[in-house]
Structure formats: C-alpha cells, structure tokens
Amino acid sequence: MKDGIFSSESDGNSEDMENDEFEKDDEEEDIVLGEINFGERDKVGNDLFPWGPMTGIGNYGWFDGSASTSGNGSRDVELEADETALNRDNCLRDTHHKRPKVHSYFREYSSATATTSDAGNSRLSMDGDLNAFHGSLAPYRSEDAFVTSMFYHGNDEGPVNSSHENNEGHGSDAMRIEDSEIRMDLTDDLLHMVFSFLDHINLCRAAIVCRQWRAASAHEDFWRCLNFENRNISVEQFEDICRRYSNATEVNILGAPSVHLLVTEAVSSLRNLEVLTLGKGQLGDSFFHALVDCHMLRSLIVNEATLGNGIQEIPINHDRLRHLQITKCRVLRISVRCPQLETLSLKRSNMAHAVLNCPLLHDLDIGSCHKLSDAGIRSAATSCPLLESLDMSNCSCVSDETLRDIAFTCGNLRVLNASYCPNISLESVTLPMLAVLRLDNCEGITSASMAAISRSYMLEVLELDNCSLLTSVSLDLPRLLNIRLVHCRKFVDLNLCTMMLSSITVSNCAALRQISITSNSLQKLVLQKQESLTTLSLQCQCLQEVDLTDCESLTDSICEVFSDGGGCPMLRSLVLDNCESLTAVRFCSNSLVSLSLVGCRSIIVLELLCRHLEQVQLDGCDHLEEASFCPVGLQSLNLGICPKLDVLRIEAPRMEVLELKGCGGLSEASISCPLLTSLDASFCSRLKDDCLAATAASCPFIESLILMSCPSVGPDGLFSLRWLPNLTLLDLSYTFLMNLQPVFESCLQLKVLKLQACKYLTNSSLEPLYKEGALPALCELDLSYGTLCQSAIEELLACCTHLTHLSLNGCANMHDLNWGFGATPLLNVAVTDDSSVLFLHKGVHDPIELPNRLLQNLNCVGCPNIKKVFIPPTACCIHLSSLNLSLSTNLKEVDVSCCNLCILNLSNCCSLEILKLKSPRLTSLFLQSCSIHVDSVAAAISECNMLETLDVRFCPKICSVSLGKLRAVCPSLKRIFSSLSPS
C-alpha cells in the first residue's frame, strides 16, 4: 500500500518505504493513469486500485511484494484471511449492497495522522496533501496507511471488510464500528450513474469507502483510457495492467521507458485498442508490422520518435486506420498504405521520401518537412485525389508546377496553407473549390497573383501577411469572409467588393493610401496606424464600428464617408484618435452613438448634428475654437480641456452634466439643456452676465452651479439665478463680488455656498445670514482665505447654528476660537439648573435659550493667528464630529469638550503646549510635528475611552519608549504612528 505507484520492489518494511517516499518531495512530477495525475515518486499500488489485484493473487494488492506487512505473519496468510472475509461478506451482500458504510473512526484516524504529521514535520497531513496535490493521488499517503493497517494487520474491520461477525479478540471493536456506521441507500445502477461523472482521481478516492463503492469504481466503463505519458512504468507492470483492463480502448505511453516493448505489449494484449499514442524513443519496424494484428485501431499518434534504424523504409499498413500522426520524427523513408485513412500529419518530420496509398485521405499535413523535395511533395499530394486540406507551409522547395498538378488532381481541395513558400506566385494556378488560402511570408506573391486568386470564387479566408512585394489587392469574391494584410510594406491600394465580408485586418502597411470596401456583412473595421491613408470609400450597409486611430493623413473629407448618405447608415461608433490632419469636423448622422477625437490637435471647428450621440471624447483638442452640438443625445459633456473655445452652442434635450472648467476664452455660449442639473463654468473668465442669464432661463433644473474664478459675473447675473428654484450649491470663490444681496434674494433653497478668497467682501456682507435669517436652508459655508474680521466670524458662529459644515481655512483675521462665557461681545451667557445655555442681549433681562448647534465639521486649517481654541460643553456643539486645526503654527492651547467629536487634527501645530480633551467618542487624534510633551498627551487621552488611532510622528518631545505610557493610559489604542527611535 505504501510503496508507491509503479514500483516493483519492496523490502517489506512499510515504515521505511513511506519515509523514503516523503523524502522525494522535490522530485515529484505528475503521473497520468487513464486520465489521473500521480506523483513521480508514487508507484501503482493499493492506493490507486485498492479493490483488487493485478497479478491475480489476493484481494487488495496489485503486484507481488507491493503491499507492506507488519512482520508478524506471512502475506499469503493475510491474503487468505482476506479472501475468507470476502466470501463471508458476499453472503451478506443482499442485505448490505445498497448501504455503503462510512465509519466515524476514519475521521479520527485521519485527524490523528495529521497531528502526528505536524508534530514530526516528516509527514504530510491528509488534508494538507489534498490541498497541495489536488488532482493527484499523492494525498492518499495517510489514507494508504490506514487502509494498509486494515488489510494486512488484521486489527480492526475497515470499510473493505464489513462483516458483522466478531473476530477473536476484537469483538468489542466490531460492535463499536457497527454502532458508528452511517448508511446511505444507493443501488448499483444509481451508483454507476453517479460515478460516471467522476474523474479517475475521485474514483480512486471513492474506492476506499466500502466494498460496493470499490467494485463500482473498478468497473471497466470508467477505465477505458490508460495514460502513462512521461511516466516510469516497467514492462511487467504494464503487462499486468493490460491483462486486467483488456477492454481498454485508449493507451498513451508517450515518453515512457522501453516504449517499443510497451507498445508491442499493448498491441498484442488489447484487442479493442482504438487510440494509441507513443513517442520519445526508438520504434523498430517490428512494431509497424504488428499493427496489422490490431484490428480495432483507428488512431495512431507518434511524436518525437526515431523510426527504424534510419536506413530501411518504414511501412505503415492498416486496413481500418483513420487518423495517423507522425510528427517530429526521424525517418529516412516512409510508406503509408491505409485504404481507410482520412487524416495524415507528417509535420516537422525529416523524411526524404514519402509514398502514400490512401485513396480516402482528405487531410494532409506535411508542413516543415524540409527534406521532402518538390517532386516528393507533388507525388504525395497527387496520390490522394480526394484531398480537401493540404498544409505544406515552410516547404521552401514547392513550385508553381507542383501547385498546378495538385490543382488538376485534387479538384476538391478547399484548404491550402502555402505560407513561407518563397517560390510560388500562383501563376496559371486555378483552384476553383478553394475556401481557405494562407500565403503568409510568400515573397513571390505580387499584384499579378491576384488574377489567380480572383478565380477562386469559393474563397472565404485569405491571409497575405508579410508579402513584401505585394503592392495592390483588387478582388471581387462573392464568398470572401476574412482577409488579413499585415506588414506589407509596399502595399498601396486595397479594393474589395464582397458582399459577405465580415472581418478585415489591415495594419502596419506604411505605404497604404487608398481603401475601397463594398460589403453587406462587415460590422467592424479597424485600420489603425495607417499613416499614409488619405482616401477611404465605404459602401457597408451593416458597418457599426470603425477605428481609424493614428491615421495621420486623413483629411476633413472623411466626415462625408461617415455622415448620412456616405455609405455607412448603421454606424454607431467612430474612433478618429490622433488624426492630426483634421481641422474642421462636421458630422450629420442619425445613427452615430459614440465619437472619439482624442489627440486631434488641429481641429478648430466641430459641428455635430447627431441626435443619438451619447458619448464624445475631445481630450487633447486644445485648439478647438468653435463647437456646436445641435442637437445631440449627450447626457454629459466635458469641454474643460479646450482652453481656446470661444463660441459654444449646445442643444441637448437629455444632458444633465456640463463641464466648462478651464474654457478661459469662452465669450459666447448658448446652452439649451432643459434637464441640466450641474454646470461647472470654473475659470471661464470671459463669461458674462447675459450668458449666465440665458443659461438660467433655458436650464431651470440646475441644482449645482460653479462660477469659481468668473470675474465677469456681476449682480445682474446673480439676480438671474431666481430662475433656478432647485439651486442648492453655488460656488462663487475667487470672484470680485462685494455684495451678496442678489444671492440672498434669489437662492432661497441654497444649501452649499462657497466664497473662498472673495477678498472684496466687506465685514457686513454676511450680516443677512446671522441678523436677518437669510438662506434658511444653508448647511455648508466656505469662507476660507477671506478677509472678514474677527467679530464678523464670531457673530456668524454664534448665530448661524443651522450650519453643519464650516470652513475658515487660512483666515488671517481670526485670532481665537473661544466659545466660552463672554466669547461673543453682543451676548451675555447664563447657565440654568438643567445646564442649558441662555444668552442675554445687552440691556435685555429676559433670557433667550440658545439652541444646540448643528455643526458637524469645522475646518480652520492654516489660520496663523489662532492661539487658543476653547469649546466647552456650554457651547452646545453636541453634533461636532470633526475638527481640523492643522498648520496653525501659533496655536498653543486646545481645550475641547465635545461629546460626539471623533476626529481631531492638530498636525503641524508646532507651538502646541496644552491639550485638554473631554471627548469620550474620539477615535482619531493627529499630533504630527507638534512640540507637546508626552505627559500632556497622556493626560489628554486618558479620558478618551474610544481612541483607536494616535499619530505622534516627528514629535520631538515624544520618543518611542514613551509609547507604552500612552497605551497604558488609553487601553483602547490600536494604532500609534511614531517615526522616532528609542532615546
């Protein structure tokens, strides 16, 4: 059981053999038996076929001496005992043959084996083997040991011996086994049907479950194919296998040692053999004489073999052989007389002469037979009058005379591969039935050869790659489906008229200037990198996709080809990338859906009247000055990559998103997009109020309007925003606005207002927000890099409690963020018994309860004059979850008490000295490049029970040794980022 597959020697010591087996892991290769892969070190034994012997001796071993014993008795005694048990079990078959038994101790044994394996590091566990060697029988080492102990040691009953009688000394064990059985009712017919779906490796696994499964998995229906390719198997072992499976129909011994003896045994023993594969050795002529007695043989495959002694002629005579393949073989002369032979391959064999007597042969492959002369090729091919397919590629001696004789004799020839045959030109050659013609790398093929090809009216496939002398192709073939022209360096003109053409491949033909194609079946045309192509004429009623990438010489006349009436009425996708000679592109098409003009840097004018156009790509069209999309079916359009765009007209009933970001020269724009929801006109410095007003009137559903860096937009343009009732986002950053009253009056539903770097806003510009309640729906306000004074900012923070996101980045006039008592000069603060905050106006004695702030995110990045941040519980910032004060270089003290604060960023606050935190839900604290002492950090985070991330990189007063202290005061920490070494 343990000595491995295909071993014929055994020393009787199973443990030593098993250890030797495991020491060969680095040399393991796959072994194929039938269709199963096995490791090189394994040998055919009871692990492969545990259901019966190969030598006729015993019930569970294959070869004499292959099964290991325990040393306590002879093997014959054990085999006799097994036979007795088998007979006893057969008496009970009627009651148990439908109940395969799975024993629970099998799992226990496997588990124990795996434990032992892990402990000793010299054995692989069963599960590990199964995972590591899926598809081979290598995983069965542990199982083999288990089965061997059952078969030969006689300690317990196993799955293969299911007797209910108690053996001497083991009655209690048998009772326990019966109690742990799991029965599965499967008839033999049903089991055979299930096993028919298993490959050989799984059949072998099923064989060790029980006697019924063992018998079912050994059925000859599952073992018709015996595959020993590249495996080390002895002649004796092969004889035993052939004797056991005498009905096998397929044998593969390619690469096996002593291949001549093995194949002789296969031919003599397997009378039903139909497919035989062999090679990588020397085969004497006796083998070919013996083939006559293998009456059922239908297919013979010989690869990389030496036939005979290199002097005499090798005869292959067989009355029923249908398929013969002799490839990469060394033989001087070969004679084939097979009246039923249909396909013959002699590819890459070095015979100098071949005699064929195969009247029914229809497929002949003599490719790369370099020693076969022109006369030999002619003799071989013309002796097969029914030939339909001929491959003589790389036969450099073939001449036109040979082709003429073949065409005259083989009137049914449909497939001809004459690639790499430099001496043929097809002059005076007529092949009327030819359907496939391959002439790659044929130096003799010229434009004159097209006359002969045009007479092949049945031609469907034509390949002319690397025909260096070919200058033009003009064909009118009604059945042509596929044509290839690649790397034809002198090729200039292509003219095809074929209604059934469905595929054309033309590439790297540097001299090609003119193409004319007429077809009713062509759907896709790819003509990439035709740098000299200037004229293209298409009459293709079904053409849908065209790719003309890198056709640098195409002119504006190409637009007529792809417009309505140009011959492509169903065109949907057109790619003209990097066609740098295009200057004025005008398309009028009712079918075009996608257009790509990427890299067309010379285009100045673009006019598209394509109602169904959904995609257009203009990346790199940086010289475009005038664009018209009237009408189009676009849903989105990005013209921001056209900085010189001056005039724009858009009529797009379905457009929702329009980006004009970067169109600094845009001065005239007519935008009619009734469904437009987002318009980005950033950096359109010449866009004026009249354009904005016209756009607002024709696009009433705009929700997001970005006018950043549009200095020409003034109050009149902003008042036109009243036509946009759904406007929720307005970006007026980097503009010269001084008065926001038009915004407050026109944009009543505004939720996001961005006023970055609006340096001309006065301190009273935002008073309507915190004094008059303007923009009640406003949630997000960005005042970064503004010039508002401290008092205006404080009043905004105090009164606009409905804001959720506030950005004050880079505000130089902001000194402190103090939300404690008396922080706001206009308000006095009192605290009631229930800790709610009451504010009293100066001179007013009635308290006013301050509602909770809705602020969630506050950004004060890079505020150079902030020195202290104080947010006590009385500030009512119960929703604040993110506070960013990074790059505030003068910030010294931070005292924050926010119950829901999650993220606090104080990175690069190099002056920070005091940190007080009462934020129980804080999860991330960033202190990168801060000068704060480790004790202050420890005290601050001691009350942050949910803190997970702490960043103290480049903090000079915190060394890596102190990190333990931080973890001690805050056990919830999961990640501490530190770049310092211990000090």
N, C-alpha and C positions, 0 to 999 in steps of 0.2 A: 504493500500500500504506500510506503514512503519512499521507495527507491526512485521515483520519478518516471517521466514519460520516455518510452523508447530505450530504456536501459535493459540490457540482457545479462547484467552481472549483479550479484548480491552476495554480501558476506554474512547475511543472516542477522546482522546487528542493526535493528531498525533505528536505534537512537543515534548511532554513529552516522548512518546514512542520512538521517534527517539533518543532523548538524552540518554535514558536508554540503547538503543541498542548500542550506541557508547561507553558506559562506560564498556562494556563487552569484550573489545578487547583482554585482556589477556586470556580469557577463550575460545576463538574461536577455533573450530575444523571444519574439513570438513564434509559436509553433502552431501550424494550422492542421487540424484533423477534420476532414469534411469541410465544415465552414467555421471551425472553432480555432481560436488562437491559444497557444500554450507557450509557457516559458521554455527557453532553450535547455535549462538545466533539468526540467521535469522529463520524465520518461513515461511511456504508456504503461499504466498500471491500474490498480483497482480504483484510484481516484478518478480515472476517466470513465471506465466501464465497470463499475462495481457490481454489475448484475450478472456477470458470467465469465467463464474462462475463455482464453484464446486457444489454449492447447488441448482443450477437452478434459482437463484434469481439474477437479474441484469446482466449486460454485462461485468463488469470489475473486480468484486470481486469474491474471491473463497468462503470464509466462512462468515457466519453471524457475523457481528461485526469486521471483519478483516480489513476493509477499514476505514481509519480515515476521519472524516468530519471537516468542518471548524466551526461548531457550529452555522451556520446561517440558517439551514434548516434540515429537516429530510433526512435520507439516502434514504428512499423509493421515495421521490420526485425526488431526484437526479437520482436514477436509472431509474425512469420512464422517466425523461427527456433524459437520455442517450439512452433508448430504442427508444424514438421518433426520436432522431438524427440518430440512427442506421437505422431505417426504411427509413428515408429520404435519407440517403446515399445509401441504397440499390437501390433506384430508379435511382440513377446516376451511378450505378456500371458499366453499359455497356460502359460508356464514360470514366471511370476513373480506371477500374480494372487493366489496363495494365500500369498505371502510378503511381507507388509509389512516394510519395511526401516527400522530405526532406526539412525541414524548417530551414531557416538560424537562426531564433531566438533560436533554440535548442542549437546551439553552444554558443550563447550569454548567455543563461540561465546557461549552464554548466560552462562557464567562471565566471559568477557572483557567482555561488555556490562555485567554487574553491576559489575565492577571499575571500568570507565570511568565508570559512573554514580556510584559512590561517590566517586570522585576529583573529579569535576567538580561534584557537587551540583546538576546541572541535569537529570539523567535518573534515572528510577526503575529499579531493577533488576527483572528479570523476576520473581524470587522475591518481592521486596517488593510488586510490583504484584499478584501473585496473592494475597498475603495481605491487601493493603489493599482490593482491589476484587474480592472473591470474589463470583461470580455476575454479573460483567460482563465485557466484552471489553476493558476498559481494561488488563488485564495483558498484552496482546499487543503492546505497543509494541516491546519488544526482539525478540520473535519476528517482528513485521512487518518490522523492519529486516533481519532475517536472510533471511526469505522474499523480500523485495524484491531483496536482493543476488543471490539465486539466480535469480530470474525475469528480471531485467532487465539485470543487469551481465554475465551470462554467464561469471563467473569459475570457478565450480565447479558440479558437479552437486549438486542437493539432493534432498530426499525426493520432490519432484514430478517430477523428471527422473532416472529410474533407469537410463538407457541404459548398456550395458556398453562402448560404443564410445568410444574416446579422442578427445576434441575436440582441435583443433590448439592446441598449446601447453599442454595440460592433461592429457596422458595419465597422467603420474605421479600427479596428484591423483585422477583417477578410479580408478586402481588402488588407491590408499590407501583410498578410500571403500569400494570393494568388499571390501577386507580387513577393514574395521571394521564391516561390517554384522552386525546381529543379526536373524535371520529368525524369523518367527512364522507358523505354518501356520494360516490361517483361511480357510474357504470364504466365498464371498459370502453364502450363506444364513445361516451362523453369524454372520458379521459384522453382517448386518442384524438378526438377533435380539438381539445384544449391544447394538447402537446404539439399539434400541427402548427401552432402559432409560435412555438419556442424555437430559438436557435440552439445550436449544439451545446453551448456552454450551459444554458439553462436546463437543457435535457439532462446533462450530467449532474447538475445540482438536484434536479428532481429525483434522480435515480437513487439517492441515498435516503429518501424519506421513508419508503416502505417497499415491500416486495411487489405490490401491484404497480406502483409507480416505476420501480426498477424494470419490470417486464414491459411496461408500456413505453418507456423511454428507449428501450433497446429494439423497438420494432424497426424492421428493415426499411419501412417507408421513410423514416427520418434519417437514414444513413445511406442514402444513395450516392452521396458525394464524399470522397475521401481525399482530403487535401493535405499534402505533406510538402508544400513548397518551401524550399530552403531549410529543410529540417533534417536532422541527423537520425536516420532510421536504418536499421540493419536489414539485410535480405531476409533473415529468419523472421523478424518481426513483421515485415511486410507480407511474407507468406501467410503468417497466422491471420493477419487482418483480412487478406483476400479470401482466405478459407472461411472465415467467419461471415464476412459480408460478400458472399459470392454473387449477389444480385446487384452490387453497386454498378451504377451506370456512368459515373464520372470519377476520374482519378487525376490528381495533379501532383507530380513528383519533380517539378521544375526546381533545379538546384540541389536535389537530394544526392547523397553519395552513391556510387555504384549505380548510376542511373540506367546503364544498359541492362544490368541484371534485374533491376526492379521492374523496368518496363517489360522485359521478357516474361517475368512472372505475372504481371498484370494482364498481358495479352493472352497468356495461356490459361489463367485461372478465372478471369472474369469474363464469362461468355456473353454477358449482357452489356458489356462496356460500350458506351456510345461516344463519350468525350474523353480524350486523352491529351494531357498537357505535360511536356517534359522539356529538358534542355540543360544547359550549363554542364556539359560533359561530352563524352565521345560516344557515338552510336555506330555500331558495326552494321554491315549490310545484312547480317542475320536477322536483326530486328525488322528491317523492312520486308524481308521475306516472310517473317512470321505474321505480318499484318494481314496476310491473306486469310489466316485462320480466325481472325477477329471479325466475325461476320456482321456484328451489330454496330461496328464503329461508324460514326457519322462525322466526327470532327477530330482532326489531329493537329496539334499545335506544338511546334518545335522551335525553341528560341535559344540563340547563343550556344549552339552546339557544333561539334565537328562531326560531319557525316562521313563514315567510311575511313579509309586510310589516306585519302587525298589523291588517290590515283584512279581507282575504278569508278565507273558510273554508278550512281545510286538509283535503283529502281523503286518507284512507289506505285504499286499495283493494287487496286482495291475496287471491287465492283459496286460497293454501296457508299463509299466515302463522299460526303457532300461539301465539307469545308476542310481546306488544307492551308496551314500557315507555317512557312519555314522562313523565319526572319533572323537576320544577324548570324547566319550560319556559314561555316566554312566547308565548301564542297566544290569539286572541280567540275563535275558534270552531273546533271540530274535528269531523270526521265520519269514523267508522270503519265500513267495510263489508268485513268479513273473515269469510266463512262458516265457515272452519276455526279461527278464533281461539278459544283456550281460556283464556288469562290476559291481563288488561289492567290496567296500572297507569298512572294519571294523577296520581299522588301529588305534591302541592305544585306543581301547575301552575295557572296563573291564568286558565284559560279560563272564559268566562261561559256557554258553552253547549256541550254535547256530544251528538252524535247517534250512537247505536250501532245497528248492524245486524249483530249477531254471534249467531246463533241457538245456537251451541255453547259460548258463553262460560260458564265455571263459576267464574272467579276475577276479581273486580273490586275495584280499589283506587282510591278517589277521596279518600283521606284528605288533609286540609289543603287542599282545593280551596275556598278561602274565597269565591271569586266565583261559585261554582256555586250557583244558587238551589235552594230546596226543590223546586220544580217540575222543575228540571233534573235533580236527583238522582233524583226519582221516575221521570222519563221514561227516564233512562239505565238504572236498575236494572230497571224493569219490562219493558224491551225484551229482557231476557235471561232467558227462562223457565227455563233450566237452571242458573241461578246457584246455586253452593254456598257461596261465600265472598264476603263483602262487608265492605270496610273503609271506613267513612265517618267515622272519627274526626276531630275538630276541624272538622266541618262544622256550625257553630253554628245554621244555619237549619233543620236537619232537624226534622220534627214527627212526632207520633204518626200522623197521617193518612198520611204517606209510609210509615211502617213497616207500617201496616195494608195498604196497597196492595202493598208488597213481599212481605209475608207471604202475601197472596192469590195473587199472580202467581208467585212463586218458591217453590213448595212443597218444593223440595229444599234450601233454604238451611240449611247446617249451621254456618257460622261467621259471626258478626256482631260487628263492633267498632264500637260507637257511643260510645266514650269522648269526653269533652269535648263532648258534645251536650246543652246545658242545657235544651232544650225538650222532651225526651222523658220520658215517665213510664211507658210501656208499657201504658197503659190500653186495654183492649179489643184488645190485640195478642196473637195466638196464633201461635207458631212451633213446631209440634209436632216438626219434624225437627232443631231447633237442638241442636248439640253443644257449641259454644263461644260464650260470651256475655261480652263485655267492656264494662262500664259505668263505668269509672273517671271520677271527677270529673263525674258527671252529677247536677246539682243537683235535677232533677225526680224522681229515684228516691227513693221513700219505702217505708214498710212496705206500703202498698197495692199497690205494684208487684210484691210477692212473689206475688200471686194469678196474675198473668200468667206470671211465671217458673215457677211450680209446674205450669203446663200444658205446659211443655216437658219431656216425660217422657224425652227422649233426651239431655238436657243432661248434659255431662261436666265442663266447666270454667266457673266463674263467678267474675268479678272485680268487686268493688264498692268499690275503694279510693276514699277521699276523697268518699264520698257523704254530704254534710254533714247532710241531712235524714233519713237512714235511722235508725230507732230500734230495729227488731227484724227478725229474719230467722227465719222458720219454714218449712222446706222438707222435703218428703218426696219425694225424687227417687231412683229406684232405680239410676240410672247415674252419678250425680254422683261425680267422682273428685277434683276440686280446687276449693277455694273460698278466696278472698282477701278479707279485710276489714281494711284498714289505714287509720288516721287517720279513722275515722268517729266524730266527736266526740260525737254524740248516741246512739250505738248502745248499747242496754241489754241486750237479750235475744237469745240465739242458740239455736235449736232445730233440730237436723239429725237426720234419720232417713234414712240412705242406706247400704245395705249395702256399696257398693263404694267409699266414700270412702277415699282413700289419702293425701291431703295437705290440710292446713288451715293457713292463715296468718292469725292474728288478732293484731294488735299496735297499740299506741298508741290504743286505744279507751278513753279515760279513764272513760267512764260505764258500761262493761260490768259487769254484776253477776251475770248468770246464764248458764251454758252447759250445754246438754244435747246429747250426741252419741251416736248409735247407729250403729255400723258394724262390719262383719265384716272389713274390709280395712285399716283405719287402723293403722299401725305406729308412727308418731311424732307426738307432739302437743307443739307449742311455743306457749305462751301467756305470753310474757314481758311484764313491765311492765303487767299488768292490775291497776292499783292498787285498783279498786273491786270486783274479783271476789270474791264471797263464797260462791257456790253452784256446785258443779261436779258434774254427773251424767254418768257414762260407762258405756256398755254396748259395749265394744270388745274383742272376743274375741282379736284379734291385736295389740293395742297392746303395744309393748315399751319405748318411750322417752317420758318425759313431762318437760317443762321448764316449771316454774312460777316462774321467777326473778322476784323483785320483785313478786310478787302479795301485797301487804302486808295485804290484808283477809281472806285465807284463815284459817279457824278450824280448831280441832282436829278438826272433823268430816271434814276432808279425808282423815284417816287411814283412815276406813271405806271410802272410794272405792278406795283402793289396797291394801287388805288382802284376804285371801281372802274371796270372796263379794261383793266390791264391784263386779264388772263388768269387771275387767282381770286375768284369770287368767294372762296371759303376760307381765306387766310385769317388766322386768329393770332398768331404770334410771329413777330418780326424782330430780329436782332441785327442791329447795324453798328455794333460797338467798334470804336476805333476806326471808323470810316472817315478819315480826316479830310477827304476832298469834298465832303458835303458842306454846302454853305446855306442853301435855302431849302428847307424840308417842308413839303406840303403833301399831306395825305388826306384823301377823302374816301373813306371806306365804311361800309355798313357791317363789316364782319370783324374788323381788327379789334382784338381784346387787349393785347399786350404789345408794347413798343419799347425797345431799349436803344438809347442813343448815347450810351456811356462812352466817354472819351472822344466824342465828335467835337473837337475844339474849334473847328472852323465854322460851325453853324451860327448864323447871325439871325435868321428868321425861321420861326417854327409856326406852322399853321396846321392844326389838326381839326378835321371835321369828321369825327368818328364817334357815332352815337353810343356804341357799345364798348368803347375803350375804357378799360378798368385799371390798367397799370401803365405807367410811363416812367422811365428812368432817364434822368438827364445829368447824372454825375459827370463832371468834367466839361460840361458845355459852358465854359466860363466866358465865352464871347457872345452869348445869346443876348440880343438887344430887344427883339420884339417877339412876343409869344401870344398865340391866340388858340384858345381851347373852346371852340364854339360850333356845335355843342359836343360834349363828351360824357361818358358814363362813369367818370372817375369818382371814387369815394374819398380819396385823399390825394394831395399833391404837395410836393416839396420843391419849391423854386429858390430856396435859400442859397443854393450852390451856383446861382447865376448872378454874380455881383454887378454885371453891366446891364441887367434887364431894365429897360426904360418904359416900355409900353406893355401892358398886360390886359388881356380880355379873357374872361372866363365865363362860360355858360355851362354849368354842371348841375343838373337837377338833383343828383344823388350825392353830391360832395358834402362831407361832414367836417373834414380837417384840411386846412390850407396853411402852409408854412411859407412865409416870405422873408424869413430871417436872413439878413445879410444882403438884401437887394437894395443897396445904398443908392443906386441910380434910378430907382423906380419913381417916376413922377406922374404917370397917368395909369390909373387902374380902374377897370370896370369889372366888378365882381358880382355875378348874378347866381347865387347858390342858395336857394330858399331853405335848404336843410342844413346849412353850415352851422356848426356848433363851436368850432375852435378856429381862431385866426391869430397867427403869430406874425406880426409885422415888425419884429425887433430890428433895429439898426436901419430901418427904411427912413433915412434922414430927409428925403425929399417928399415924403408922403404928407399931403396937406389936408386941411380940414374938409375940403369939398369931396375928396376921395373917401375920407372916413365917413362923411355923412351919406354919400351914395351907397356905400357898402352897408351901413347900418340900416338903411331903408330897404335894401333888397335882400338882406340876410337877417330876418327878425329873430331867428332862433339861436343866435350866438350866445354861448354861455361863458366862453373864455376868450378874452381879448388882451393880447400882449402888445403894448406900444412902447416898449423899452427903447430908449435912445432914438426916439422920434421927435426931434426938437421942433419940427414944423407944425406939430399938432398943438392947437390952442383951445381957448374956451369954446369957440364955435363948434369945433369938432367934438368936444366933450359933451356939449349940450345935445348933440345928435344921438348920444347914447340912450336918450329916453325912448328911442325906437327899439331898444333891446330889453324887453321886460324880463328875460331869463338870464341876464348877465349876472354871473356870480363871481367871476375872477377878472380883475383889472390890474394890469401891470403898467405903471407909469414911471418906472425907475429911469434915472439918468435923463430926465426931461427938464425943461426950463420953467415949469409951472410955478406960479406964485399964488394962485387962488384955486382952491379945490371945491368952491361952491358949486360949479356945474356937476361935479361928481356926486356931491351930497344930494343934489336935487334930482338928478337923472337916474342914478343907480340905486334904487331903493332896496333891491334884493341882493346887493353885493355882499359876498361872504369873505372874499380874499382881496386885500388891497396892498399892493407893493409900491413903496415910494423910496426905494433905495437911492441914495446920493442925489436927492432932489434938493440941491443946495440953495435954491431961491425961495423955498417955503419959509414963511415967517413963523414966529412963535405963536401967532394967533390963527394960523392956517387950519389947525386941527381942533379949534375950540368948538365947532359944531358937534364934534364927536362926544366930548365929555361935558358940554354945557347944554346942548340942545337935543341930544339923543339922536343925532343923525346916524344913518346906516344901522338900524337896529339889528340887522341880521349878520353884521360883520363879526367874523370869528378869528380871522388871521390878519395881522397888520405887520408890515415890514418897514421899519424906519431906519434901517442900517445906513451908516455913513452920512447921516443927516446933520443939520446944524441947529436943531431945536435945543432950547435952553433946558436947564435942569428943572425949572419949575413947570414947564410945559410937559415934560416927561413924567414928573411926579403926579400932576393932575390927571394925566392920561391913565397912569397906573392905578390911581385911586378911584377913578370914576368909571372907567370902561371895564367893569367887572365881567362883561359878557365875552371878552376876548379869550380865546383858547390858545392861540399861538402868537407870540410877540417876539420880534427880532429887533434888537437895538445894537447890533454889532458895529463896532468902530465909531460909536458916538462920543466924540471928544468932549462934549459939554456935560456929560453925565459923570457926576462925582461920586456919589454914594447911592447904594440901593438899600435904603433904611425904611423898613415898613413897620417900625416900632411906634410907640406913643409919640405924638407930636411930629411924626415924619412929614406930614402934609401941613403946610402953613395955613391952609384955609380951613382945616378941620381940627377939632379937639376930640380926644378919644376918651371914652369911659368904658368900664367893664361891668356888666351886670352880674347878678348872682349866678346865672346859668352860663357864664363865661362867653356869652355872645358879645360882639363888639358893637358899641354905639358911638356914633360920631355926632358932635355938636358943632353947628356953624357958629362962628364968632358972633356974639351978640344974640344968639338964639339959645334959649334954655331948654327947649324940648329935644330930647334925644332922638336920633334917627338910627335905626338899626341898619348896619352895613350887611348886605347880602354876601354870601360866600362867593369868592372869585371862581370863575370857571377856567382860569388859566391852567394850561397843561404843559406847555413848552415855553421856556423863557431863554433866549439866546442873547448874551452880552459878550460876545467874543471880541477880544482886542479893544476893549474900552480902556484907554491908557490912564484915565484919571480916577477910576474906581479904586477906593482904598478899603472900603468896608461894605460887606453885604450882611444885612440883618433881616431875617424873615422869621418873626416869632409866630407862635400859634394864633395870636390875636389878629394876624394879617389875613386869616381865613383863606389861605391857599391850600385848601384840602384836596384840590384836584391836580396840583402841580406834580408832574411825574418826571420832568427832565429839566435840568438847569445847567447851562453851559456858560462858564466864565473863563474859558481858556484864553491864553495870550493877554490877559490883563496884568501887565507886568508890575503895577504898583499896588495890587491887591494884597492887603496884609491880614485882614481878619474876615472870617466867614463863620456866621452863626445862623444855622438854618434849622428850623423845626417844622417839618412838613410830613404829615403822617403818610402820604402816598408817594413821596419822592422815590424814584427808582434809579435814576442816573444823575450823577453829579460829576461834571468835568471841570477840573481845576488845573489842567495840564499847562505847563509853561507859565504859571503864576509864580515867578521866581522870588517874589517878596513875601509870600505867604508865611505867616508865623503862627497864627491862631486859627484853629479849626474846631468848631463845636457842631456836633450833629445830633439831632434828635429825630431821626428818620427811621422808624422801625422797618420800613419796607425797602430801604435802599439795597440795591443788588450790585451796582457797579460804581466804583469810585476811582477816578483817574487823577493822579497826582504827579504825573511825569514832569521831570525837571523842576520840581518845587524844592525850596530850601527848608521846609518844615522839618522839625525834629521828630524822631521816631516816637517819643513819649506823647507828643501831641496827637500824632496819628492814632496811637493805641487808645488814648483816651476818647478820641472822637468815634472810633469804630466799635468801641465796647458796647454801645447801646444799639448797634445796627445788627440785629439778630438774623437778618436775611441776606447780609452781604456775601456775595459769591466771588466777585472779581475786584482785585485791587491792583492798580498799576503804579509802581513806585520806581520805575526806571529813571535813571540819571538823577536820582535824588541824592545830593551829596551827604546829607546827614542820616541816611538810612543805608546800612550795609546789609549784606545777605545774612549775617549772623543774627540780626535783629528780626528777621522774618519769623523766627519761632515765637518771639514775643507777640507779634501781630496775630499769628494763628491761635495763640493761647487766649488772647482777649476776645477773639472773634472766631469761635469754632465753626461757624457756617462757611468760612472762606474755602473756596475750591481752587481758585487760581490767583497766584501772586506773581506779577510780572516784575522782574528785577534784573538789571544788567550789571550789577556790581559784584565784585569778588569779595570773599571774606576779608575783614580787616580787624 
